[in-house]
Amino acid sequence: MNVRKSLSERDLAVLRGRGLLASDETAYWLDDNLIAENVFNHQQRVLDSTGTLMLETKKRVLKG
């Protein structure tokens, strides 16, 4: 089952600031893939599938 998780406005701003996300795109996590989607034509592309982008929505607390 694919789990879609929205990004925060702050994360979207970071991606736009880095030039990874256009102004007519939104982004979300789909399982472990970061997907950019055009809001007008719904064209999708993978921004990150390796987990190398550090974003607010991906941070987790590790208990040990």
Sequence and secondary structure as in RCSB ss.txt:
>XXXX:A:sequence
MNVRKSLSERDLAVLRGRGLLASDETAYWLDDNLIAENVFNHQQRVLDSTGTLMLETKKRVLKG
>XXXX:A:secstr
   EEE  HHHHHHHHHTTSS TTEEEEEETTEEEEEETTT  EEEEESSS S  GGG      
